Amino acid sequence: MSRGVFITLEGGDGSGKTTQAELLREWLSGEGRTVVRTREPGGTEVGVEIREIVLHHRGDISPRAEALLYAADRAHHVATVVRPALERGEIVIQDRYIDSSVAYQGVGRVLDPEAVRGLSEWATEGLAPDLTILLDLDADAARGRLDEARTRYDRLEAEASEFHDRVRAAYLGLAEAEPGRFLVVDASRPVDEIAGDIRGRVASLL
């Protein structure tokens, strides 16, 4: 394999991205593939500090500043983790990427989605995923899962339901616009069924 495969997982908070990313990593590793599992923000030492600011800062952060912070994390992360892994022929499984910024900052924060996308595309020098898995879940159902699992919400999780409804609609619009890149799965289904659908799509890439 001359170039690796770049797989991103997207969806609202509580949709099960972490679980499915780990199940996919386990399956690919069992098939003898070298896998790098990472996330945004927070996939590097710099990213951990940015993650703390954008998700846990106690004061206000303006929407444009928030978008710029995510883009800064993404630029460093792609340059130091993602591209080197792909150049080594490895498989990168990543929790969140550019689509998150378009959905959360572009639409959720009511900025210009195309401007937000352009910022991240500049930051990453145009690196696009080979496959994006969208775990789609009703915002109320996702909140119920978070209520069971969380003792503390981050800044985005704590937003009102209207915010999360906009984010979900944005994700579905992105998937509709690029059906060849996206696999949309109903995240309310059993975990093993979702994992099976994901394995089937990923196998076709390999």
Stockholm file with secondary structure:
# STOCKHOLM 1.0

chainA/1-206         MSRGVFITLEGGDGSGKTTQAELLREWLSGEGRTVVRTREPGGTEVGVEIREIVLHHRGDISPRAEALLYAADRAHHVATVVRPALERGEIVIQDRYIDSSVAYQGVGRVLDPEAVRGLSEWATEGLAPDLTILLDLDADAARGRLDEARTRYDRLEAEASEFHDRVRAAYLGLAEAEPGRFLVVDASRPVDEIAGDIRGRVASLL
#=GR chainA/1-206 SS CCSCEEEEEEECTTSSHHHHHHHHHHHHHHTTCCEEEEETTTSSHHHHHHHHHHHHCSSCCCHHHHHHHHHHHHHHHIIIIIHHHHHTTCEEEEECCHHHHIIIIIIITTSCHHHHHHHHHHHTTTCCCSEEEEEECCHHHHHHHHHHHCSSCCTTTTSCHHHHHHHHHHHHHHHHHCTTTEEEEETTSCHHHHHHHHHHHHHHHC
#=GC SS_cons         CCSCEEEEEEECTTSSHHHHHHHHHHHHHHTTCCEEEEETTTSSHHHHHHHHHHHHCSSCCCHHHHHHHHHHHHHHHIIIIIHHHHHTTCEEEEECCHHHHIIIIIIITTSCHHHHHHHHHHHTTTCCCSEEEEEECCHHHHHHHHHHHCSSCCTTTTSCHHHHHHHHHHHHHHHHHCTTTEEEEETTSCHHHHHHHHHHHHHHHC
//
